[in-house]
Amino acid sequence: MPSKQAVPPELLELARRQGGLVSAEQCEAAGVGPSRRHNLVAEGAWHRVTRGVFDTGSTPADLHPNDVARLRAVWSALLANRRAIAVGTGALMLHGVQGLPRRLAPESALPRGAAGRAREGTTLRQYVTRAETVRINGREVVDAELALVQALPTLSRDDAVASLDSALYQGLIEPTQLVTIRRRLRRRRDSLKVIPWLALADGRAESPPESHARLRLHDAGIAPDDLQRELFDSAGCFLGRADMVWYLGSGRWLIVEIDSQEFHGTDRQAEHDAVRQNGLLGEGRNIILRFFPTHLSTGDVVDRVAKILTREKWRPHGPIPPPLTTAVPASPSPLLAATAVVNGLAGSAVVNGGGGISRR
């Protein structure tokens, strides 16, 4: 019987939750002893990542390859030492924070900042975590606030802001904790560049591509007037929630959508979006731009938005209609503003392909 089939299913299931990796200790608990592990590696069914850590090849089918690679980095450090605590970017990954770099450093720390010998391919930090840990998937992980303090100085500005946005959006930290994070960063090396980035964080961003697009527009001096604005027609019917908007005056808006995926999940979804968009087209009062993540590296987002805003004589920090509360429930995100009602949105012009604004 092939070796891979002989591996207990519960061990492979555990490996899938750990980016495909298992420790020698976990193998022993599942009845896969040293000789069996040696044979699996010799046959090429498994690969040794570092001493006492094995790659089974059983990765989660529902995860993007980049997320699998991040998980492998996190667990390669944790499985190398049973006392290891997830810190920095690894801890953020286990908390579910989005916007992290594609490649994460396999790093961990020991309780009370104790010194130790790191396994090959991993880094052992001497971080004093005190009692600021939680348990995730059976391992100690520093809480989201401390993980951000540790990770932010190692990230680029775009990744740092996207990670902050994600942590805020998911409620892993509260906006008031940004003050604490700022104070704690002052005591860390390489933090001077990071502190100004905190002011750019916005928990209304629903994906890293939205955060990155907002930063590009901010750098160009054309930051949006509002984010995640809920739009209604004159009869009070909900039209959708726009990622970013600029008020063009006279009840007209420029609406920008940043899609996280390049294609709709189903034909029915595409049909639903088309029908909704047709309702916005009628009078051509508004302009909708829809972009994909690939546009962020070309400058297309900034160029197209800037061209329209220049043509419409838009000015930053100009007056915009205030949001009006209605009987319609607000967005589930605790960080979004009250439901916004904008009259006179019976029609829109669509630029750069189909799409429309986000569904609630």
C-alpha positions in Angstrom: 0.0 0.0 0.0 1.4 3.4 -0.8 2.9 5.2 2.2 0.8 8.3 1.9 -2.5 6.3 2.1 -1.2 4.6 5.2 -1.0 7.9 7.1 -3.8 8.3 9.6 -6.5 10.6 8.2 -6.7 12.6 11.5 -3.0 13.5 11.1 -3.5 14.7 7.6 -6.5 16.7 8.7 -4.3 18.3 11.4 -1.6 19.0 8.8 -4.2 20.8 6.6 -5.0 23.2 9.4 -1.2 23.8 9.8 -0.4 24.6 6.2 0.5 21.0 5.4 3.0 20.6 8.3 3.2 18.3 11.3 5.7 17.9 14.1 7.4 14.7 15.1 5.5 14.9 18.4 2.2 15.1 16.6 3.3 12.1 14.4 4.1 10.1 17.5 0.7 10.8 19.0 -0.9 9.6 15.7 1.1 6.4 15.6 3.6 7.5 12.9 6.9 6.6 14.4 10.5 7.5 13.4 11.0 4.7 10.9 7.7 5.4 9.2 8.6 9.1 9.0 12.0 8.2 7.6 10.4 6.0 4.9 7.8 8.7 3.9 10.7 11.2 3.4 12.8 8.7 1.6 10.0 7.9 -0.8 9.3 11.6 -1.5 5.8 11.5 0.0 6.9 13.8 2.8 9.6 16.4 3.0 11.6 17.5 6.1 11.2 21.3 6.6 13.4 21.6 9.6 14.4 19.2 12.4 11.2 17.7 13.8 8.9 19.3 11.3 7.5 17.6 8.2 5.6 18.7 5.1 2.9 16.2 4.3 1.7 17.9 1.2 -1.9 18.0 2.6 -2.8 21.6 2.2 -6.2 23.3 2.6 -8.0 23.2 -0.8 -10.0 26.4 -0.1 -7.0 28.6 0.6 -5.1 30.7 -1.9 -1.6 29.5 -2.5 -0.2 32.7 -0.9 -2.2 32.0 2.3 -0.9 28.4 2.3 2.7 29.7 2.1 2.0 32.1 4.9 0.6 29.4 7.1 3.6 27.2 6.4 5.9 29.9 7.6 3.9 30.4 10.8 3.6 26.7 11.6 7.2 25.9 10.7 8.3 28.1 13.6 5.6 27.0 16.0 6.1 23.3 15.4 9.8 23.5 15.9 9.3 24.1 19.6 6.3 23.0 21.7 6.7 26.1 23.9 6.9 28.5 21.0 4.5 31.5 20.9 3.3 33.0 17.6 4.5 36.7 17.4 4.6 39.5 14.8 3.3 38.8 11.3 2.8 35.1 12.2 0.4 36.0 15.0 -1.5 38.4 12.7 -1.9 35.6 10.2 -3.4 33.3 12.8 -5.7 36.1 13.9 -7.0 36.3 10.3 -5.5 39.7 9.5 -5.4 40.4 5.7 -3.0 42.5 3.8 0.2 40.8 5.0 3.2 40.3 2.6 3.2 37.1 0.5 6.3 35.9 2.3 6.4 35.8 6.1 9.4 35.2 8.2 9.1 32.0 10.3 9.5 33.5 13.7 8.4 32.8 17.3 9.2 33.6 20.9 9.5 31.7 24.1 7.5 32.5 27.3 8.8 35.5 29.3 11.2 36.4 26.4 13.5 33.5 27.3 16.5 32.8 25.1 16.8 29.6 23.1 18.2 28.0 20.1 16.2 28.4 16.9 15.8 25.6 14.5 17.3 25.9 11.0 15.2 28.2 8.9 13.4 29.8 11.8 14.0 32.9 14.0 13.5 33.0 17.7 12.7 36.4 19.0 13.2 37.5 22.6 9.9 39.3 23.0 8.5 39.7 26.4 4.8 38.8 25.9 3.7 39.0 29.5 0.1 37.8 29.6 -0.9 39.2 26.3 -1.6 35.9 24.6 -4.6 34.0 23.4 -5.0 30.4 22.2 -5.6 29.8 18.5 -5.7 26.3 17.1 -4.2 25.0 20.3 -1.1 27.3 20.4 -0.3 30.5 22.3 -0.5 33.6 20.1 0.1 37.2 21.1 -3.0 39.3 20.9 -3.7 41.5 17.9 -2.5 44.8 19.5 0.9 43.4 20.5 1.3 41.6 17.2 0.8 44.8 15.3 3.3 46.6 17.5 5.8 43.8 16.7 5.0 43.5 13.0 4.5 47.1 11.7 8.2 48.1 11.8 8.9 45.1 9.5 6.3 45.9 6.9 6.1 48.3 3.9 3.7 51.2 4.3 1.0 49.6 2.0 1.1 46.3 3.9 1.1 48.0 7.3 -1.9 50.2 6.5 -3.8 47.3 4.9 -3.1 45.1 8.0 -4.3 47.9 10.3 -7.4 48.4 8.1 -8.1 44.6 8.3 -7.6 44.4 12.1 -10.0 47.4 12.6 -12.6 46.1 10.1 -12.7 42.7 11.8 -12.9 44.2 15.3 -9.6 42.7 16.3 -8.6 46.1 17.6 -10.7 49.2 18.4 -9.9 52.6 16.9 -8.9 53.8 20.4 -6.1 51.2 20.5 -4.3 53.0 17.7 -3.2 55.5 20.4 -1.8 52.7 22.5 -0.1 51.2 19.5 1.5 54.6 18.7 2.8 54.9 22.3 4.2 51.4 22.3 5.9 51.8 18.9 8.0 54.7 20.2 10.0 52.2 22.2 10.8 50.0 19.3 13.6 50.1 16.8 12.7 51.3 13.2 9.3 52.7 14.4 9.8 56.4 13.4 8.7 55.6 9.9 5.7 53.7 11.1 4.0 56.2 13.4 2.7 58.5 10.6 1.1 55.5 8.9 -1.3 55.0 11.8 -3.2 58.1 10.7 -3.8 56.5 7.3 -5.7 53.5 8.8 -9.4 53.2 8.1 -11.5 50.3 9.3 -14.1 50.8 6.7 -11.9 49.2 4.0 -13.1 45.7 3.3 -10.1 44.3 1.5 -6.4 45.0 1.0 -6.9 46.1 -2.6 -9.3 48.8 -1.3 -6.6 49.9 1.2 -3.9 50.0 -1.5 -6.1 52.0 -3.9 -7.0 54.5 -1.2 -3.3 55.0 -0.5 -2.5 55.6 -4.2 -5.2 58.2 -4.4 -4.1 59.8 -1.1 -0.6 60.1 -2.4 -1.9 61.8 -5.5 -3.9 64.4 -3.5 -7.3 63.1 -4.5 -8.3 61.0 -1.5 -12.0 60.0 -1.6 -14.6 62.1 0.1 -16.2 59.1 1.8 -15.8 55.3 2.1 -18.4 52.6 2.0 -21.2 55.0 1.5 -24.6 53.5 1.3 -26.7 54.9 -1.6 -30.4 55.0 -2.1 -32.7 56.3 -4.8 -35.2 59.1 -4.3 -37.8 56.5 -3.3 -35.6 55.2 -0.5 -34.7 52.0 -2.2 -31.2 50.7 -1.4 -28.9 50.8 -4.4 -25.7 49.5 -2.9 -22.7 50.5 -0.9 -19.8 52.1 -2.8 -16.2 51.5 -1.8 -15.1 55.1 -2.5 -17.0 58.2 -3.6 -16.3 61.8 -4.6 -19.0 64.4 -4.6 -19.2 66.2 -7.9 -21.9 68.7 -6.9 -25.5 69.0 -7.9 -26.3 65.6 -6.5 -23.8 63.8 -8.7 -21.1 61.4 -7.5 -18.0 59.6 -8.8 -18.2 56.1 -7.5 -15.1 53.8 -7.5 -15.3 50.0 -6.9 -12.2 47.9 -6.2 -13.0 44.2 -6.8 -11.0 41.7 -4.7 -11.6 39.0 -7.4 -11.4 39.4 -11.1 -14.5 37.3 -11.9 -17.9 36.8 -10.4 -18.5 33.5 -8.6 -21.5 32.5 -10.6 -23.4 33.5 -13.8 -26.4 34.3 -11.6 -24.3 36.8 -9.6 -23.1 38.5 -12.8 -26.8 38.7 -14.0 -27.9 40.2 -10.7 -25.1 42.9 -10.9 -26.1 43.7 -14.5 -29.8 44.2 -13.6 -28.9 46.4 -10.6 -26.5 48.4 -12.7 -29.2 49.0 -15.4 -31.2 50.8 -12.7 -28.3 53.2 -12.2 -27.8 53.9 -15.9 -31.0 55.8 -16.7 -30.2 59.5 -16.4 -26.4 59.3 -16.5 -26.0 61.5 -13.4 -23.2 59.6 -11.8 -20.0 58.0 -12.9 -19.0 54.5 -11.8 -15.4 53.2 -12.2 -14.6 49.6 -11.5 -11.1 48.3 -11.0 -9.3 45.1 -10.3 -6.2 44.6 -8.2 -4.1 44.3 -11.3 -4.9 48.0 -12.1 -3.1 49.1 -8.8 0.3 48.5 -10.2 -0.2 50.4 -13.5 -1.4 53.8 -12.2 -4.6 53.3 -14.0 -6.8 54.0 -10.9 -5.1 57.4 -10.2 -5.0 58.5 -13.8 -8.7 57.8 -14.5 -10.0 59.2 -11.3 -7.8 62.3 -11.6 -9.0 62.9 -15.2 -12.6 62.9 -14.1 -12.1 65.0 -11.0 -10.2 67.6 -13.0 -12.9 67.7 -15.7 -15.6 68.0 -13.0 -13.7 70.8 -11.2 -13.7 68.7 -7.9 -11.8 70.2 -5.0 -10.5 68.3 -1.9 -12.3 68.9 1.4 -15.2 70.5 -0.4 -18.8 70.2 1.0 -20.6 66.9 0.5 -24.2 66.0 1.4 -24.2 64.7 5.0 -25.4 61.1 5.7 -29.0 60.9 6.8 -30.2 58.1 9.1 -33.1 56.0 7.8 -35.1 53.0 8.9 -32.9 50.8 6.7 -30.4 48.8 8.9 -26.8 50.1 8.7 -24.0 47.9 7.5 -22.9 45.2 10.0 -19.4 46.6 10.3 -19.2 48.5 13.7 -16.8 51.0 12.1 -19.0 52.2 9.3 -20.9 55.4 9.5 -24.7 55.6 9.8 -26.7 54.6 6.8 -26.3 57.3 4.1 -29.2 58.4 1.9 -28.4 60.2 -1.3 -31.3 61.5 -3.4 -31.4 61.7 -7.1 -29.4 58.6 -7.9 -31.7 57.2 -10.5 -29.0 56.8 -13.1 -25.3 56.4 -13.6 -22.7 56.2 -16.4 -20.4 53.2 -16.2 -16.7 53.5 -17.2 -14.1 50.7 -17.5 -16.4 47.8 -17.8 -19.4 46.5 -15.9 -20.0 45.9 -12.3 -21.8 48.5 -10.2 -21.6 49.2 -6.5 -21.3 46.6 -3.8 -24.2 44.6 -2.6 -25.1 44.8 1.1 
